[in-house]
Amino acid sequence: MADLAQDLLKNRHRAAVDRVKAALEKDVAFTAITPAETGERLRACTAIWRKTVDTPDRSWLVDIGLPPFFPDEVPVAYLPAWDEVYLKNPHVEKDGFICTIPDFAAIDSDDPVSLVHYVFDDCQRILQGTGASDFQAEFSSYW
């Protein structure tokens, strides 16, 4: 019985990754990359895409990985240039992880493409800047 459940999860994951791959391959803004080309937090991901995210001040490379239990597990966001915003932006951790979707959030796992687009869009909002209220709201999460 456990093998059947594992097979179902693997098939669900594979179908979701295939849907995301088919959608992102049509858009030149996204580049598929390997785990060796990104940060440690994305090494366990089965598929990873990179996109340039523009903000008023500059452009940033952002990597989004699909973890093994995607679409029931949220995509993982990584900022290669994390050291430029660490401790200046409360949503970027020391290892480059960008906190986009809280662990307790409800997600629509039936629309994996929109979920990936949401994470890229949220990264762009986060990188556009934060204020004191962001640090106050995130204080308990990080310290």
C-alpha positions as CSV (number, residue, x, y, z in Angstrom):
1,M,0.0,0.0,0.0
2,A,2.8,2.4,0.8
3,D,4.4,1.7,-2.6
4,L,1.2,2.7,-4.3
5,A,1.0,6.0,-2.4
6,Q,4.6,6.7,-3.2
7,D,4.0,6.0,-6.9
8,L,1.0,8.3,-6.9
9,L,3.0,11.1,-5.4
10,K,5.9,10.6,-7.9
11,N,3.5,10.5,-10.8
12,R,1.7,13.7,-9.5
13,H,5.1,15.4,-9.2
14,R,6.3,14.3,-12.6
15,A,3.0,15.6,-14.2
16,A,3.3,18.9,-12.4
17,V,7.0,19.4,-13.4
18,D,6.1,18.5,-17.0
19,R,3.4,21.1,-17.1
20,V,5.7,23.8,-15.7
21,K,8.5,22.8,-18.1
22,A,6.1,23.0,-21.1
23,A,4.9,26.4,-20.1
24,L,8.3,27.9,-19.3
25,E,10.0,26.5,-22.4
26,K,7.7,28.8,-24.4
27,D,9.0,31.9,-22.7
28,V,12.6,33.0,-23.4
29,A,12.7,34.8,-20.1
30,F,13.2,31.5,-18.3
31,T,16.3,29.2,-18.6
32,A,16.4,25.7,-17.2
33,I,19.5,25.2,-15.1
34,T,21.1,22.3,-13.3
35,P,21.5,21.9,-9.5
36,A,25.3,22.5,-9.9
37,E,24.6,26.0,-11.3
38,T,22.7,27.2,-8.3
39,G,22.7,27.4,-4.5
40,E,22.7,24.6,-1.9
41,R,19.1,25.1,-1.0
42,L,18.0,24.0,-4.5
43,R,20.3,21.0,-4.9
44,A,17.5,18.5,-4.0
45,C,15.1,20.1,-6.5
46,T,14.1,18.0,-9.5
47,A,13.8,21.0,-11.9
48,I,15.2,24.6,-11.6
49,W,14.7,27.7,-13.7
50,R,16.5,31.0,-13.7
51,K,15.0,34.3,-14.7
52,T,16.2,37.9,-14.6
53,V,14.0,40.0,-12.4
54,D,14.0,43.7,-12.9
55,T,13.6,46.3,-10.2
56,P,14.0,50.1,-10.5
57,D,17.5,50.0,-9.2
58,R,18.9,46.9,-11.1
59,S,18.3,43.5,-12.5
60,W,18.7,40.3,-10.3
61,L,19.1,36.7,-11.2
62,V,16.5,34.5,-9.4
63,D,16.4,30.7,-9.4
64,I,13.3,28.8,-8.6
65,G,13.4,25.1,-7.9
66,L,10.7,22.4,-7.7
67,P,11.2,20.2,-4.6
68,P,10.5,16.5,-4.6
69,F,6.9,16.9,-3.3
70,F,5.9,19.7,-5.7
71,P,3.1,20.7,-6.4
72,D,2.1,19.9,-2.8
73,E,5.3,21.5,-1.6
74,V,6.0,25.1,-2.6
75,P,8.7,26.1,-5.1
76,V,12.0,27.2,-3.5
77,A,13.4,30.6,-4.4
78,Y,17.1,31.5,-4.4
79,L,19.0,34.7,-5.0
80,P,22.6,34.2,-6.2
81,A,23.5,37.7,-5.1
82,W,22.1,37.3,-1.6
83,D,25.0,38.9,0.0
84,E,24.0,42.2,-1.5
85,V,20.7,42.3,0.4
86,Y,21.2,40.0,3.4
87,L,20.2,41.9,6.6
88,K,18.9,44.7,4.4
89,N,15.9,42.7,3.2
90,P,14.2,40.6,5.9
91,H,12.9,38.1,3.3
92,V,16.4,37.0,2.1
93,E,18.3,34.6,4.3
94,K,22.1,34.2,4.6
95,D,22.2,31.2,2.2
96,G,20.2,33.0,-0.5
97,F,16.8,31.6,0.2
98,I,14.0,34.0,-0.5
99,C,11.0,33.5,1.7
100,T,8.0,33.9,-0.6
101,I,5.3,31.6,0.6
102,P,5.0,30.8,4.3
103,D,5.0,27.1,5.2
104,F,1.4,27.4,6.6
105,A,0.0,29.0,3.5
106,A,-2.7,27.3,1.4
107,I,-1.6,26.8,-2.2
108,D,-3.4,25.7,-5.4
109,S,-1.5,22.5,-6.2
110,D,-3.8,21.9,-9.2
111,D,-2.2,24.9,-11.0
112,P,1.6,24.4,-10.8
113,V,2.4,26.8,-13.5
114,S,0.7,29.7,-11.8
115,L,2.4,28.7,-8.6
116,V,5.8,29.0,-10.2
117,H,4.9,32.3,-11.8
118,Y,3.6,33.6,-8.4
119,V,6.9,32.8,-6.7
120,F,8.9,34.6,-9.5
121,D,6.5,37.6,-9.2
122,D,6.8,37.6,-5.4
123,C,10.6,37.6,-5.6
124,Q,10.4,40.7,-7.8
125,R,8.2,42.5,-5.3
126,I,10.5,41.5,-2.5
127,L,13.6,42.7,-4.4
128,Q,12.0,46.1,-5.1
129,G,12.5,46.9,-1.5
130,T,11.2,46.6,2.0
131,G,10.5,49.0,4.8
132,A,10.6,49.0,8.6
133,S,7.2,47.3,8.7
134,D,8.6,44.2,6.9
135,F,11.4,43.8,9.5
136,Q,8.8,44.2,12.3
137,A,6.5,41.6,10.7
138,E,9.3,39.2,10.0
139,F,11.2,39.6,13.3
140,S,9.8,36.5,14.9
141,S,10.5,34.4,11.8
142,Y,14.2,35.3,11.6
143,W,15.3,36.1,15.1
